[in-house]
């Protein structure tokens, strides 16, 4: 992420806390074929925000490396699990889930969009909808999962997420090859 969009330094995060959860464990660790994993969280802001402005949101990134065809199998498992979860309940609100192929990112990538009714911090609906994105991208034998969460239940930022995902996949590609 470009330094002008970082609200605070990256910080290591336990993998199980960084992975998103929808209906179940759709993005779980991938089993015995995982050879290594790591996760971090980055708090971001929008360009031009002052120092005292609240953050725009958080992006959690998890990276797995796999033996053999483990990365391809992980992607297939995630696609199937996400398709089986068209909606789930979060904080007493129904959240819809839609997924689509994300072209031009790594060897294959899946974009998952979550949409929910806006609510204040007490859970009272305030009108309109919020949304955030998850991207799972495979580069050779590695997979990275990005989970954008807006600040305190607000929408994530699709433009920042797209930039982070594309930069992350390119970095992973350079490392893998």
C-alpha positions in Angstrom: 0.0 0.0 0.0 1.3 3.5 -0.8 2.6 5.2 2.3 0.2 8.2 1.8 -2.7 5.8 2.4 -1.3 4.1 5.5 -2.9 5.2 8.7 -0.5 3.1 10.9 2.3 0.6 10.3 1.6 -3.0 9.3 1.3 -5.4 12.1 1.5 -9.1 12.3 -1.8 -10.8 12.9 -2.6 -14.5 13.8 -3.7 -16.2 10.7 -7.0 -17.4 12.2 -7.9 -13.8 13.2 -7.0 -12.4 9.7 -9.1 -14.8 7.7 -12.7 -13.7 7.0 -15.7 -15.8 8.1 -19.0 -15.9 6.3 -21.3 -18.9 6.8 -18.4 -21.0 8.2 -14.7 -21.6 7.6 -14.7 -20.9 3.9 -11.2 -19.4 3.9 -9.7 -21.8 6.4 -6.0 -22.7 6.3 -5.9 -25.3 3.6 -4.9 -28.4 5.5 -1.7 -30.4 5.3 -0.5 -29.1 2.0 0.2 -25.7 3.5 4.0 -25.3 3.9 3.9 -21.8 5.4 1.5 -19.1 6.3 1.6 -15.6 7.7 -0.9 -12.7 8.1 -0.8 -9.0 8.7 -3.2 -6.1 9.1 -2.9 -2.7 7.7 -5.0 0.3 8.8 -5.7 2.7 5.9 -6.9 6.2 5.3 -8.1 8.0 2.2 -5.8 10.5 0.5 -5.9 13.9 2.1 -7.2 12.8 5.5 -5.7 14.8 8.4 -3.8 13.0 11.1 -6.7 13.1 13.6 -9.3 11.7 11.1 -10.6 8.3 11.8 -9.2 5.5 9.7 -10.9 4.4 6.5 -10.7 0.8 7.4 -8.5 -2.3 7.8 -7.2 -4.8 5.3 -6.1 -8.2 6.6 -3.8 -10.1 4.3 -3.0 -13.8 4.7 -0.5 -15.7 2.6 -0.3 -19.5 2.3 2.3 -21.5 0.4 1.4 -25.0 -0.7 2.9 -28.3 -1.8 1.9 -29.8 -5.1 -1.5 -28.8 -6.3 -2.6 -27.5 -2.9 -3.0 -23.9 -4.0 -5.3 -24.9 -6.9 -7.3 -27.2 -4.6 -7.6 -24.4 -2.0 -9.0 -22.0 -4.7 -11.6 -24.7 -5.8 -12.6 -25.3 -2.2 -13.0 -21.6 -1.5 -15.1 -21.0 -4.7 -17.4 -23.9 -3.8 -17.8 -22.8 -0.1 -18.5 -19.2 -1.1 -21.1 -20.3 -3.7 -22.8 -22.3 -1.0 -23.1 -19.2 1.2 -25.4 -16.7 -0.5 -26.1 -14.9 2.8 -25.4 -15.1 6.5 -26.4 -13.1 9.6 -23.9 -10.7 11.2 -24.9 -8.5 14.2 -28.6 -9.4 13.6 -28.5 -8.2 10.0 -28.5 -10.3 6.9 -25.4 -10.0 4.8 -25.6 -11.0 1.1 -22.6 -12.6 -0.6 -21.7 -12.5 -4.3 -18.6 -13.8 -6.0 -17.1 -13.4 -9.4 -13.8 -14.1 -11.1 -11.4 -11.2 -10.9 -9.4 -11.0 -14.1 -5.8 -9.9 -14.4 -4.8 -10.8 -10.9 -2.3 -13.6 -10.4 -3.0 -17.0 -12.1 -6.6 -16.9 -10.8 -8.5 -14.7 -8.4 -12.0 -14.6 -6.9 -13.7 -11.3 -5.7 -16.3 -11.7 -3.0 -18.5 -8.8 -2.2 -20.5 -8.6 1.1 -23.5 -6.2 1.3 -25.5 -5.4 4.5 -28.0 -2.8 5.7 -26.2 0.1 7.3 -26.5 0.4 11.1 -25.0 2.6 13.8 -22.7 1.1 16.5 -25.8 0.2 18.6 -27.2 -1.9 15.7 -30.0 0.4 14.7 -30.5 0.6 10.9 -29.7 3.9 9.5 -30.7 3.4 5.8 -28.8 2.4 2.8 -26.3 -0.5 2.5 -22.7 -1.0 3.3 -20.3 -3.3 1.5 -16.8 -4.7 1.7 -14.7 -7.1 -0.3 -12.6 -10.2 0.0 -10.2 -11.2 -2.7 -8.5 -14.6 -2.9 -5.7 -14.8 -5.5 -3.4 -17.6 -6.5 0.1 -17.1 -7.8 1.8 -20.4 -8.7 1.9 -22.4 -5.4 0.9 -19.5 -3.2 -2.5 -18.0 -2.3 -3.2 -14.7 -0.7 -6.4 -13.7 0.9 -7.3 -10.0 1.3 -10.2 -8.9 3.6 -11.2 -5.2 3.5 -13.2 -4.1 6.5 -14.4 -0.6 6.8 -13.9 1.2 10.0 -16.4 0.2 12.8 -18.9 -1.4 10.4 -18.7 1.1 7.5 -18.1 0.1 3.9 -14.7 -0.8 2.7 -12.9 1.1 0.0 -13.0 -0.8 -3.4 -10.5 1.5 -5.0 -7.9 1.0 -2.3 -8.6 -2.7 -2.1 -8.1 -3.1 -5.9 -4.8 -1.4 -5.7 -3.6 -3.4 -2.7 -4.7 -6.7 -4.3 -3.0 -6.0 -7.7 0.2 -4.8 -6.0 0.1 -7.8 -3.6 -0.3 -10.3 -6.5 2.5 -8.7 -8.5 4.8 -8.9 -5.4 3.9 -12.5 -4.8 4.6 -13.3 -8.5 8.0 -11.6 -8.3 8.8 -13.6 -5.2 7.5 -16.9 -6.6 9.2 -16.8 -10.0 
